[in-house]
C-alpha cells in the first residue's frame, strides 16, 4: 500500500477527487500498485516542474489541481497516453491561472525584479528568517544527505567538476544519477525552507 | 561531468525566450521521458551557478533577472544554492567559517587520520639506530638512500588549496534604479571577491584602470589595479580581485578610474555595493 502512504493529503481537503477516481488514475499509471505509486510521484514531480518553469504559482497546488482533473477525466473519457493528456490539462490550468492572477504573474518591472534578484529578501528580518530556516531545515537532514548536498556544491569551475566526479565515483553513481539524487534533496530543502519561512511570516503578522 | 551544459533551447525555455512551438516540443519530451526532465533540471542548475558566479553574459544575466527571478520559488532556489555553495567549509588561513560547519569537515578529518596512520606506520617500522644530528655522513647511509630519512613514506602532503574566489557583477550607478541595490553576501571561507564591473557604454577600456572602494562616508578601504576589457561583449568593462577581508558588511562606493598615457586619471564609472 505504498501508493496510499505516499498520498495521505489527497483527500484531506475539499478537492472533488474520489477514492475510486484516484484508484483508477493509479491503475492507469501502472496495474502494479507500487509501481503506480512511483509513476504517480514522477508525474506529479514533472507537473510541479512544468508549473515552476512556466510561472504557474504555486506549482504544487497547480500540479495537484491538474491531477484532480486528470482523475475526473478518466471517469469520462478513454485516454491513450496519460502523461501527454496530463500535459494538455496542465497547459489549460496554466492559462486559467494566468488569466486569474495576471497581475501577480506578469511581474516584469525590470527594476523591481532586478532589485529582488540582488536582494532576494526584503529586509534584515527576512534575511535572518531565511537563514534560520535554511539552517534548521539542513540540520533536519540525515548526516549523509547533508554532507552530500553540501559537498556537491563545493568549489568553483574545475574544482567543482572534479569534486562532483569524485563524489559520483565514491558513491558508485553515474553523473546523472548523482545530480538527480542531489536535485531531490535540494527540492526537499527548498520545500522545507518555504514552509518554514511561511510559518514564521504568519507568526509575525 | 560538466557544470555548464549549454543547451541553447533549454536555456531559452528557462529564460522565457522559447517560442510556443519550442515549449510544446520540449514539454512533450520531458513529460514522456525522465531523462529529458533531468536535462532541463541540469541546465537550470548550470544557469543558476553561472549567475551566482557572475559568468552569465550580459544578455542572459538580464533575462535571468527579468524572467527567471520573477518567480518567488526561483528566487528562493537561487538563494538555496547560494547558501549551499557557501556552506562548504574551506579550512584556509583567515577564512571565515561559522560554528555549524564543523560537522562537514570530514575530508580534513580523513586527511588528518591518513597522516596519523602514516606517522604511526613510521613509528612501528623497525628503524636503524638514531644518528645524532651533525654526525650524518655519506658512509652511514645505505647505497640507495638518496632521499632524506626523515621523509615519510606514503602520500605527499597536499599542496596548499587555491584561494576561494567569489565573483559578483556590478552595474554602474547610472544604469540602476534608486532602489536597485545589489546586495552581496560573501560566502564563508571566501578569500577573494572578484568584482566584475559593467560599463555604461560598449566602449571597452583600453587604458590601464584602477579601482578604489570607499565607504559611503568617503573612507577609502581598498585600492588596486583592474584588469580592463575582460569581456567587452558581455558588458564587463573591468575586473578586480579584492581580498574578502577588506569588505566587511557595509555599504560601499566602487569607483573605476581610467589612467591616461600621461598618468592623468579620469573617473570612468561608479558602482554601489552593499555587503551583508
Contacts between the chains, C-beta under 8 A, distances in Angstrom:
chain1	res1	chain2	res2	distance
A	42	B	34	6.5
A	45	B	37	7.9
A	46	B	30	6.6
A	46	B	31	5.7
A	46	B	34	8.0
A	46	B	37	5.8
A	49	B	30	7.6
A	49	B	37	6.4
A	49	B	40	7.3
A	49	B	41	7.2
A	50	B	27	6.4
A	50	B	30	8.0
A	50	B	31	7.5
A	52	B	71	7.2
A	52	B	73	5.8
A	52	B	74	7.6
A	53	B	13	7.0
A	53	B	14	6.3
A	53	B	40	7.2
A	53	B	44	7.7
A	54	B	23	7.7
A	55	B	70	7.3
A	55	B	71	6.1
A	57	B	71	6.9
A	57	B	72	7.4
A	57	B	73	7.4
A	58	B	73	7.5
A	59	B	73	6.4
A	83	B	31	4.9
A	83	B	32	5.8
A	84	B	28	6.8
A	84	B	31	6.2
A	84	B	32	7.0
A	86	B	31	6.9
A	87	B	27	6.0
A	87	B	28	6.9
A	87	B	31	4.4
A	107	B	70	5.2
A	108	B	66	6.4
A	108	B	67	7.8
A	108	B	70	6.5
A	110	B	65	7.8
A	110	B	66	5.8
A	111	B	176	7.7
A	111	B	177	3.6
A	111	B	179	6.9
A	111	B	180	5.1
A	112	B	179	7.8
A	113	B	65	5.9
A	113	B	66	5.7
A	113	B	69	5.8
A	113	B	70	5.4
A	114	B	65	4.8
A	114	B	66	7.5
A	114	B	176	7.6
A	114	B	177	7.5
A	114	B	180	5.2
A	115	B	177	6.9
A	115	B	179	5.2
A	115	B	180	4.5
A	115	B	181	6.9
A	116	B	69	6.2
A	116	B	75	6.2
A	117	B	64	7.6
A	117	B	65	4.3
A	117	B	69	4.1
A	117	B	75	7.1
A	117	B	78	7.8
A	118	B	180	6.9
A	118	B	181	6.6
A	118	B	182	4.0
A	118	B	183	5.4
A	119	B	181	6.9
A	119	B	182	7.7
A	119	B	183	4.2
A	119	B	274	7.9
A	120	B	75	4.6
A	120	B	76	7.2
A	120	B	78	6.8
A	120	B	79	4.6
A	121	B	79	7.8
A	127	B	276	6.9
A	130	B	79	6.6
A	131	B	83	7.6
A	134	B	80	7.1
A	134	B	83	5.3
A	135	B	100	6.5
A	138	B	87	7.3
A	139	B	100	7.7
A	143	B	103	7.3
A	146	B	103	7.8
A	146	B	104	7.4
A	147	B	103	7.9
A	147	B	104	5.7
A	147	B	106	6.7
A	149	B	84	6.2
A	150	B	84	6.1
A	150	B	87	4.9
A	150	B	88	5.3
A	150	B	104	5.4
A	151	B	88	6.9
A	151	B	104	7.5
A	152	B	84	7.8
A	153	B	81	6.5
A	153	B	84	4.3
A	153	B	85	4.5
A	153	B	87	7.6
A	153	B	88	6.7
A	154	B	85	7.5
A	154	B	88	3.9
A	155	B	88	7.7
A	156	B	53	6.4
A	156	B	164	7.5
A	156	B	165	6.3
A	157	B	3	6.8
A	157	B	53	7.8
A	159	B	162	7.4
A	160	B	3	5.6
A	160	B	49	7.9
A	161	B	1	5.7
A	161	B	2	6.9
A	161	B	3	5.7
A	164	B	1	4.8
A	164	B	3	7.9
A	165	B	1	5.5
A	168	B	1	6.9
A	175	B	1	4.2
A	176	B	35	7.5
A	176	B	38	6.0
A	176	B	42	7.9
A	178	B	1	7.9
A	179	B	1	8.0
A	179	B	38	7.0
A	179	B	41	7.5
A	179	B	42	5.9
A	179	B	45	7.4
A	180	B	38	5.9
A	180	B	41	7.9
A	183	B	38	7.8
A	183	B	41	5.5
A	183	B	45	7.5
A	186	B	77	7.9
A	186	B	80	6.5
A	186	B	81	7.5
A	186	B	84	7.5
A	189	B	80	6.1
A	189	B	84	7.9
A	190	B	73	7.5
A	190	B	76	6.1
A	190	B	77	5.9
A	190	B	80	5.4
A	193	B	76	6.5
A	193	B	80	6.5
A	194	B	73	7.5
A	194	B	76	6.1
A	197	B	76	7.9
